[in-house]
Amino acid sequence: MRVLVWLVEDTWESAIVQTIASVPESAEITLLFVVEAEQPRSTISDQIARGLLREARTRLGRAAAHELRHGRVEREVVAAAADADLLVMARDRSRLGPGSIGPHAQYVLDHTPCRVLLVWPDRPPSASTLPPAPY
């Protein structure tokens, strides 16, 4: 089983925790971080991304490849998932409803050619965060 774990700055720890809990020890894991195309490509942004990848691999506690890509985030994630059996990703919002998934994540969910494990960063919000009914 080939697993791709998409790491995002604010939610990467949740993705790692769920990978540990949900993925068999025998799985081939690749940690992915994408530097946004609009950000200037610099040594500093690459160093931050590499540091995050190192920290994620340490927290994972098992062998994992890592990949740093540059470009349009959603397209890079979908391309990286082409050979994966499972993509692990965390939501980037703190409320239920249509706004609980950002545009990059929605694109990835709609276009990824493999199964997706979508996790909440921390605990899921309560049902009180749902928007009111339209009627």
Backbone as a printed PyTorch tensor [residue, N CA C, xyz], in Angstrom:
tensor([[[  0.8430,  -1.1740,   0.0000],
         [  0.0000,   0.0000,   0.0000],
         [  0.8870,   1.2340,   0.0000]],

        [[  0.6080,   2.1540,  -0.9390],
         [  1.3520,   3.4080,  -1.0390],
         [  0.4740,   4.5370,  -0.5090]],

        [[  0.9960,   5.2580,   0.4760],
         [  0.2360,   6.3110,   1.1430],
         [  0.9520,   7.6380,   0.9550]],

        [[  0.1850,   8.6310,   0.5330],
         [  0.6930,   9.9930,   0.4140],
         [  0.0460,  10.8110,   1.5220]],

        [[  0.8600,  11.5090,   2.3050],
         [  0.3440,  12.3540,   3.3850],
         [  0.6390,  13.8000,   3.0030]],

        [[ -0.4380,  14.5560,   2.7390],
         [ -0.3110,  15.9590,   2.3520],
         [ -0.2130,  16.8010,   3.6110]],

        [[  0.9120,  17.4580,   3.7730],
         [  1.1720,  18.2750,   4.9500],
         [  0.9260,  19.7460,   4.6460]],

        [[  0.1640,  20.3880,   5.5070],
         [ -0.1190,  21.8180,   5.4250],
         [  0.2980,  22.4060,   6.7630]],

        [[  0.8600,  23.5920,   6.7600],
         [  1.4450,  24.1710,   7.9710],
         [  0.5720,  24.0580,   9.2150]],

        [[ -0.6820,  24.4420,   9.1430],
         [ -1.5230,  24.4930,  10.3410],
         [ -2.0960,  23.1490,  10.7740]],

        [[ -2.1160,  22.1620,   9.8760],
         [ -2.8250,  20.9100,  10.1920],
         [ -1.9810,  19.6510,  10.0310]],

        [[ -0.7050,  19.7880,   9.7770],
         [  0.1210,  18.6250,   9.4710],
         [  0.1620,  17.6140,  10.6080]],

        [[  0.1140,  18.0940,  11.8470],
         [  0.1920,  17.1670,  12.9790],
         [ -1.0110,  16.2180,  13.0030]],

        [[ -2.1910,  16.7230,  12.6790],
         [ -3.3810,  15.8720,  12.6270],
         [ -3.2500,  14.8080,  11.5500]],

        [[ -2.6970,  15.1760,  10.4100],
         [ -2.5020,  14.2100,   9.3330],
         [ -1.5360,  13.1100,   9.7690]],

        [[ -0.4870,  13.4730,  10.4950],
         [  0.4780,  12.4850,  10.9720],
         [ -0.1620,  11.5620,  12.0080]],

        [[ -0.8950,  12.1260,  12.9580],
         [ -1.5520,  11.3170,  14.0010],
         [ -2.4860,  10.2900,  13.3640]],

        [[ -3.2820,  10.7070,  12.3880],
         [ -4.2090,   9.7760,  11.7460],
         [ -3.4960,   8.7610,  10.8730]],

        [[ -2.3840,   9.1360,  10.2890],
         [ -1.5960,   8.1800,   9.5150],
         [ -1.0830,   7.0820,  10.4330]],

        [[ -0.5630,   7.4640,  11.5880],
         [ -0.0760,   6.4840,  12.5610],
         [ -1.2030,   5.5390,  12.9730]],

        [[ -2.3870,   6.1020,  13.2270],
         [ -3.5240,   5.3180,  13.7040],
         [ -4.1700,   4.4580,  12.6220]],

        [[ -4.0810,   4.8540,  11.3670],
         [ -4.8940,   4.2300,  10.3270],
         [ -4.1420,   3.4390,   9.2720]],

        [[ -2.8450,   3.6240,   9.1740],
         [ -2.0930,   3.0220,   8.0780],
         [ -1.2340,   1.8780,   8.6070]],

        [[ -1.2770,   0.7250,   7.9340],
         [ -0.4700,  -0.4090,   8.4000],
         [  1.0290,  -0.1090,   8.3680]],

        [[  1.7520,  -0.7550,   9.2630],
         [  3.2120,  -0.5740,   9.3460],
         [  3.9050,  -0.8810,   8.0240]],

        [[  3.3420,  -1.7760,   7.2450],
         [  3.9650,  -2.1920,   5.9880],
         [  3.7830,  -1.1820,   4.8560]],

        [[  2.9950,  -0.1520,   5.0640],
         [  2.7110,   0.8230,   4.0070],
         [  3.9610,   1.6310,   3.6540]],

        [[  4.0680,   1.9720,   2.3850],
         [  5.1050,   2.8860,   1.9080],
         [  4.5270,   4.2930,   2.0220]],

        [[  5.1300,   5.1140,   2.8560],
         [  4.5880,   6.4420,   3.1270],
         [  5.4740,   7.5140,   2.5080]],

        [[  4.8250,   8.4650,   1.8480],
         [  5.5080,   9.6450,   1.3380],
         [  4.8420,  10.8710,   1.9450]],

        [[  5.6390,  11.7280,   2.5390],
         [  5.1600,  12.9940,   3.1000],
         [  5.3430,  14.0690,   2.0420]],

        [[  4.2870,  14.8320,   1.7830],
         [  4.3190,  15.8410,   0.7310],
         [  4.0410,  17.2240,   1.2960]],

        [[  4.8680,  18.1810,   0.9100],
         [  4.6090,  19.5860,   1.2120],
         [  4.7720,  20.3560,  -0.0910]],

        [[  3.8190,  21.2510,  -0.3570],
         [  3.8630,  22.0380,  -1.5890],
         [  4.0070,  23.5140,  -1.2230]],

        [[  5.0080,  24.1600,  -1.8000],
         [  5.1800,  25.6000,  -1.6530],
         [  4.3680,  26.2500,  -2.7590]],

        [[  3.4630,  27.1200,  -2.3580],
         [  2.5330,  27.8000,  -3.2690],
         [  3.2720,  28.4890,  -4.4070]],

        [[  2.7310,  28.3820,  -5.6080],
         [  3.3450,  28.9910,  -6.7900],
         [  3.4640,  30.5040,  -6.6500]],

        [[  2.4810,  31.1420,  -5.9760],
         [  2.5030,  32.5940,  -5.8390],
         [  3.5730,  33.0800,  -4.8690]],

        [[  4.0330,  32.1980,  -3.9850],
         [  5.0890,  32.6000,  -3.0590],
         [  6.4090,  32.6510,  -3.8220]],

        [[  7.2160,  33.6370,  -3.5400],
         [  8.5140,  33.6550,  -4.2190],
         [  9.3330,  32.4400,  -3.7920]],

        [[  9.9150,  31.7920,  -4.7640],
         [ 10.7230,  30.6130,  -4.4550],
         [ 12.0150,  31.1040,  -3.8190]],

        [[ 12.1650,  30.7880,  -2.5570],
         [ 13.3450,  31.2740,  -1.8520],
         [ 13.9260,  30.1750,  -0.9880]],

        [[ 15.1530,  30.3860,  -0.6080],
         [ 15.8220,  29.4430,   0.2740],
         [ 15.1030,  29.3630,   1.6100]],

        [[ 14.5730,  30.4890,   2.1010],
         [ 13.8970,  30.5050,   3.4020],
         [ 12.6430,  29.6480,   3.3650]],

        [[ 11.7900,  29.8080,   2.3490],
         [ 10.5690,  29.0050,   2.2870],
         [ 10.8990,  27.5310,   2.1290]],

        [[ 11.9140,  27.2120,   1.3580],
         [ 12.3250,  25.8110,   1.2120],
         [ 12.8720,  25.2630,   2.5300]],

        [[ 13.6310,  26.0640,   3.2680],
         [ 14.1620,  25.6050,   4.5540],
         [ 13.0340,  25.3430,   5.5460]],

        [[ 12.0340,  26.2200,   5.5800],
         [ 10.8910,  26.0130,   6.4730],
         [ 10.1620,  24.7300,   6.0920]],

        [[  9.9270,  24.5380,   4.8030],
         [  9.2330,  23.3350,   4.3380],
         [ 10.0440,  22.0790,   4.6700]],

        [[ 11.3380,  22.1120,   4.4530],
         [ 12.1740,  20.9390,   4.7680],
         [ 12.1830,  20.6490,   6.2720]],

        [[ 12.1900,  21.7160,   7.0790],
         [ 12.1160,  21.5320,   8.5290],
         [ 10.8090,  20.8810,   8.9450]],

        [[  9.7200,  21.3110,   8.3430],
         [  8.4180,  20.7170,   8.6340],
         [  8.4030,  19.2540,   8.2100]],

        [[  8.9490,  18.9490,   7.0500],
         [  9.0090,  17.5550,   6.5910],
         [  9.8350,  16.6990,   7.5470]],

        [[ 10.9760,  17.2270,   8.0230],
         [ 11.8100,  16.4820,   8.9830],
         [ 11.0490,  16.2180,  10.2770]],

        [[ 10.3690,  17.2550,  10.7910],
         [  9.6070,  17.1120,  12.0310],
         [  8.4840,  16.0910,  11.8510]],

        [[  7.8030,  16.1340,  10.7220],
         [  6.7130,  15.1860,  10.4570],
         [  7.2420,  13.7550,  10.3960]],

        [[  8.3870,  13.5610,   9.7540],
         [  8.9660,  12.2160,   9.6560],
         [  9.3750,  11.7120,  11.0440]],

        [[  9.8960,  12.5980,  11.8770],
         [ 10.2640,  12.2200,  13.2470],
         [  9.0210,  11.8180,  14.0350]],

        [[  7.9560,  12.6220,  13.9470],
         [  6.7180,  12.3060,  14.6680],
         [  6.0690,  11.0350,  14.1590]],

        [[  6.2100,  10.7680,  12.8760],
         [  5.6390,   9.5530,  12.2940],
         [  6.2690,   8.3230,  12.9260]],

        [[  7.5610,   8.3920,  13.1970],
         [  8.2390,   7.3200,  13.9020],
         [  8.5310,   6.0870,  13.0720]],

        [[  8.4760,   6.2040,  11.7820],
         [  8.8240,   5.0940,  10.8950],
         [  9.3660,   5.6470,   9.5930]],

        [[  9.9220,   4.7780,   8.7910],
         [ 10.5220,   5.2210,   7.5380],
         [  9.4790,   5.8530,   6.6330]],

        [[  9.8510,   6.9620,   6.0300],
         [  8.9680,   7.6340,   5.0880],
         [  9.8110,   8.4660,   4.1320]],

        [[  9.4150,   8.4370,   2.8810],
         [ 10.0350,   9.3270,   1.9110],
         [  9.4130,  10.7080,   2.1100]],

        [[ 10.0490,  11.7160,   1.5630],
         [  9.4520,  13.0460,   1.6290],
         [  9.6730,  13.7520,   0.3040]],

        [[  8.7350,  14.6170,  -0.0050],
         [  8.7910,  15.3090,  -1.2830],
         [  8.3830,  16.7600,  -1.0820]],

        [[  9.1870,  17.6550,  -1.6020],
         [  8.9060,  19.0840,  -1.5800],
         [  8.6670,  19.5070,  -3.0170]],

        [[  7.4710,  20.0450,  -3.2800],
         [  7.1210,  20.4920,  -4.6260],
         [  6.8320,  21.9900,  -4.6100]],

        [[  6.9410,  22.5820,  -5.7870],
         [  6.6230,  23.9980,  -5.9680],
         [  5.6060,  24.0940,  -7.0980]],

        [[  4.5740,  24.9030,  -6.8970],
         [  3.5870,  25.0810,  -7.9570],
         [  2.2160,  25.3640,  -7.3960]],

        [[  1.1960,  25.1490,  -8.2270],
         [ -0.1770,  25.3080,  -7.7720],
         [ -0.4780,  24.1400,  -6.8540]],

        [[ -0.7600,  24.4320,  -5.6200],
         [ -0.8620,  23.4190,  -4.5740],
         [ -1.7710,  22.2720,  -4.9840]],

        [[ -3.0080,  22.5910,  -5.3670],
         [ -3.9780,  21.5430,  -5.6550],
         [ -3.5340,  20.6370,  -6.7960]],

        [[ -2.9270,  21.1930,  -7.8030],
         [ -2.4770,  20.3880,  -8.9440],
         [ -1.2610,  19.5330,  -8.5820]],

        [[ -0.3820,  20.0650,  -7.7640],
         [  0.7840,  19.2860,  -7.3390],
         [  0.3730,  18.0960,  -6.4600]],

        [[ -0.6120,  18.3110,  -5.5930],
         [ -1.0800,  17.2140,  -4.7350],
         [ -1.7260,  16.1220,  -5.5840]],

        [[ -2.5860,  16.5110,  -6.5160],
         [ -3.2400,  15.5240,  -7.3850],
         [ -2.1930,  14.7630,  -8.1980]],

        [[ -1.2110,  15.4580,  -8.7330],
         [ -0.1540,  14.7920,  -9.4970],
         [  0.6310,  13.8200,  -8.6260]],

        [[  0.9470,  14.2340,  -7.4100],
         [  1.7030,  13.3580,  -6.5000],
         [  0.8910,  12.1350,  -6.0930]],

        [[ -0.4380,  12.2690,  -6.0660],
         [ -1.3090,  11.1590,  -5.6570],
         [ -1.5650,  10.1580,  -6.7780]],

        [[ -1.0660,  10.4250,  -7.9680],
         [ -1.3310,   9.5540,  -9.1110],
         [ -0.9210,   8.1010,  -8.8600]],

        [[  0.1480,   7.8780,  -8.1110],
         [  0.6220,   6.5220,  -7.8490],
         [  0.2760,   6.0210,  -6.4530]],

        [[ -0.5120,   6.7800,  -5.7140],
         [ -0.8440,   6.4090,  -4.3300],
         [ -2.1180,   5.5700,  -4.2890]],

        [[ -2.2160,   4.7710,  -3.2410],
         [ -3.4440,   4.0290,  -2.9680],
         [ -4.3360,   4.8120,  -2.0140]],

        [[ -3.7170,   5.6870,  -1.2160],
         [ -4.4530,   6.4590,  -0.2250],
         [ -3.7770,   7.8140,  -0.0470]],

        [[ -4.5990,   8.8500,   0.0170],
         [ -4.1260,  10.1960,   0.3490],
         [ -4.6880,  10.5460,   1.7120]],

        [[ -3.8180,  10.9540,   2.6370],
         [ -4.2470,  11.4240,   3.9510],
         [ -4.1130,  12.9350,   3.9440]],

        [[ -5.2110,  13.6190,   4.2980],
         [ -5.1900,  15.0760,   4.3500],
         [ -6.0900,  15.5500,   5.4720]],

        [[ -5.7750,  16.7130,   6.0180],
         [ -6.5670,  17.2700,   7.1120],
         [ -7.3660,  18.4580,   6.6080]],

        [[ -8.5740,  18.6160,   7.1560],
         [ -9.3920,  19.7910,   6.8520],
         [ -8.6630,  21.0180,   7.3720]],

        [[ -8.9710,  22.1530,   6.7940],
         [ -8.3000,  23.3770,   7.2090],
         [ -9.2670,  24.3930,   7.8030]],

        [[-10.3940,  23.9540,   8.2610],
         [-11.4010,  24.8470,   8.8340],
         [-11.8340,  24.3370,  10.2060]],

        [[-12.4760,  25.2130,  10.9720],
         [-12.9000,  24.8430,  12.3250],
         [-14.4160,  24.8410,  12.4880]],

        [[-15.1370,  24.6630,  11.3910],
         [-16.5920,  24.5930,  11.4990],
         [-17.1290,  23.5750,  10.4990]],

        [[-18.3280,  23.0950,  10.7730],
         [-18.9770,  22.1550,   9.8820],
         [-19.6050,  22.8930,   8.7040]],

        [[-19.9760,  22.1720,   7.6910],
         [-20.6850,  22.7510,   6.5630],
         [-19.7970,  22.9280,   5.3480]],

        [[-20.3580,  23.5210,   4.2930],
         [-19.6270,  23.6560,   3.0320],
         [-18.3150,  24.4250,   3.1700]],

        [[-18.2330,  25.3590,   4.1020],
         [-17.0070,  26.1360,   4.2800],
         [-15.9220,  25.4170,   5.0470]],

        [[-16.1550,  24.1540,   5.4000],
         [-15.1640,  23.4440,   6.2070],
         [-14.0100,  22.8880,   5.3770]],

        [[-14.0950,  23.0430,   4.0750],
         [-13.0210,  22.5890,   3.1940],
         [-12.6580,  23.7480,   2.2730]],

        [[-11.3940,  24.1090,   2.2770],
         [-10.9380,  25.2180,   1.4470],
         [-10.8780,  24.8460,  -0.0260]],

        [[-10.6310,  25.8260,  -0.8910],
         [-10.6440,  25.5750,  -2.3330],
         [ -9.5740,  24.5880,  -2.8110]],

        [[ -8.3790,  24.6350,  -2.2320],
         [ -7.3490,  23.6660,  -2.6320],
         [ -7.7890,  22.2530,  -2.2780]],

        [[ -8.2730,  22.0840,  -1.0500],
         [ -8.7020,  20.7570,  -0.5980],
         [ -9.8900,  20.2560,  -1.4050]],

        [[-10.8220,  21.1360,  -1.7320],
         [-11.9840,  20.7230,  -2.5340],
         [-11.5420,  20.2250,  -3.9050]],

        [[-10.6090,  20.9320,  -4.5260],
         [-10.0840,  20.5000,  -5.8230],
         [ -9.4380,  19.1190,  -5.7020]],

        [[ -8.6390,  18.9520,  -4.6650],
         [ -7.9650,  17.6630,  -4.4650],
         [ -8.9910,  16.5530,  -4.2660]],

        [[-10.0030,  16.7920,  -3.4370],
         [-11.0510,  15.7840,  -3.2260],
         [-11.7600,  15.4250,  -4.5250]],

        [[-12.0050,  16.4060,  -5.3660],
         [-12.7230,  16.1760,  -6.6170],
         [-11.8820,  15.4900,  -7.6880]],

        [[-10.5500,  15.5970,  -7.6170],
         [ -9.7100,  15.1230,  -8.7150],
         [ -8.6970,  14.0330,  -8.3550]],

        [[ -8.5220,  13.7280,  -7.0970],
         [ -7.5260,  12.7310,  -6.7180],
         [ -7.9620,  11.3330,  -7.1670]],

        [[ -7.0640,  10.6060,  -7.8310],
         [ -7.4120,   9.2980,  -8.3740],
         [ -7.2440,   8.1350,  -7.3850]],

        [[ -7.2940,   8.4170,  -6.1000],
         [ -7.1500,   7.3500,  -5.1060],
         [ -8.0970,   7.6230,  -3.9430]],

        [[ -8.1690,   6.6710,  -3.0140],
         [ -8.9870,   6.8800,  -1.8210],
         [ -8.3850,   8.0170,  -1.0050]],

        [[ -9.2600,   8.6980,  -0.2440],
         [ -8.8250,   9.8410,   0.5640],
         [ -9.2910,   9.6500,   1.9960]],

        [[ -8.3920,   9.8360,   2.9390],
         [ -8.7310,   9.8820,   4.3560],
         [ -8.6690,  11.3520,   4.7560]],

        [[ -9.8370,  11.9330,   5.0180],
         [ -9.9520,  13.3450,   5.3720],
         [-10.1730,  13.4420,   6.8770]],

        [[ -9.2760,  14.1310,   7.5650],
         [ -9.3440,  14.1910,   9.0280],
         [ -9.5020,  15.6260,   9.5090]],

        [[-10.0920,  15.7620,  10.6770],
         [-10.2140,  17.0670,  11.3240],
         [ -8.9140,  17.4020,  12.0310]],

        [[ -8.5020,  18.6730,  12.0170],
         [ -7.3760,  19.0660,  12.8520],
         [ -7.8940,  19.2010,  14.2800]],

        [[ -7.5650,  18.3170,  15.1350],
         [ -8.0690,  18.2330,  16.5040],
         [ -9.4380,  17.5460,  16.4920]],

        [[-10.3090,  17.9490,  17.3920],
         [-11.6440,  17.3600,  17.4770],
         [-12.5800,  18.0120,  16.4650]],

        [[-13.5410,  17.2480,  15.9430],
         [-14.5210,  17.8690,  15.0450],
         [-15.3130,  18.9310,  15.7990]],

        [[-15.6590,  20.0180,  15.1320],
         [-16.4640,  21.0450,  15.7930],
         [-17.8690,  20.5150,  16.0830]],

        [[-18.5640,  21.1760,  16.9770],
         [-19.9110,  20.7340,  17.3380],
         [-20.9050,  21.0960,  16.2310]],

        [[-22.0610,  20.4540,  16.2820],
         [-23.1030,  20.7200,  15.2970],
         [-23.6000,  22.1630,  15.3810]],

        [[-23.3180,  22.8550,  16.4630],
         [-23.7520,  24.2550,  16.5870],
         [-23.0470,  25.1720,  15.5860]],

        [[-21.9680,  24.6880,  14.9530],
         [-21.2790,  25.5080,  13.9680],
         [-21.9210,  25.4110,  12.5750]],

        [[-22.9170,  24.5340,  12.4310],
         [-23.6010,  24.4330,  11.1370],
         [-24.3310,  25.7330,  10.8200]],

        [[-24.3220,  26.1490,   9.5720],
         [-25.0880,  27.3550,   9.2380],
         [-26.5840,  27.0690,   9.3690]],

        [[-27.3910,  28.0900,   9.5740],
         [-28.8340,  27.8730,   9.7100],
         [-29.4250,  27.3440,   8.4120]],

        [[-30.5170,  26.6120,   8.5370],
         [-31.2230,  26.0860,   7.3680],
         [-31.7020,  27.2450,   6.5070]],

        [[-31.6950,  27.0920,   5.1660],
         [-32.0870,  28.2030,   4.2970],
         [-33.5770,  28.4830,   4.2680]],

        [[-34.3810,  27.6950,   4.9200],
         [-35.8410,  27.9180,   4.9030],
         [-36.3630,  28.3400,   6.2360]]])
